[in-house]
Amino acid sequence: RLKLRLRIPRGSQGAQICLVDRWFNPADPVVDRFAQHVLRLDGQGRINGTAALTPDAWAELEVRWDPQSARYSVSGAPWHDLPRVFATRNGISYLHLQSAATKAAPYGVLIESVAACAE
């Protein structure tokens, strides 16, 4: 289980959050193709195209996974499934955070805290 408290400022280009089974360089352009699960946060607060976050408001993103599946919830809202992108032999062990910006990004995404625990 993973919990992130975050805020997407207005004007942000978003971020990509990946759960992966090995280390990737922070700027790796292909991590989303080899990650086990990917959450794409856009500047409007959508996660993988689904409305989820309110820009300029703090929210708690929770992700839970097991060997076969994953899902996420924002601030206690209903859960959404996360498809498995790439198979893993040893299980998820890394959190990879990456800006989605394609040009200068003065607003970014603010992360206040990250907590992980086994269930």
Phi, psi and omega in degrees: 000143182223136176232131175236132172259120187216166178214135176255106180293151174302137182094353178292150174264001176093190183207167175237128178244122182238141170258123187226162182260004178204167182285138173235147174303140182305330181259014182302123183281354183243008184303325182293341178274342182243002177285157176282321179218142183230132172245117178258113180260122178262175184294344178267000177094008178280145173245119183050039176087356182255130178304130185213315186247150175261121179305143180068017178233139176289142179214158176250117178262122178244133177237132177234143179213160173224184184300337183252337189210171176210159178206162180223158177217147178244119176049043176081005178289173179304154181280147177235138179286146173245120180292152174280124181271315186220135181295154178228143178268325188250358179093166183284134180219357181227147171251126181242117180251133184212138176294146176264004184297139176249358176212181180311134187232088182287346185260323178057206175228132181266131177240116181276321181204157175223132178223138178227144176203154176276148179255000000 
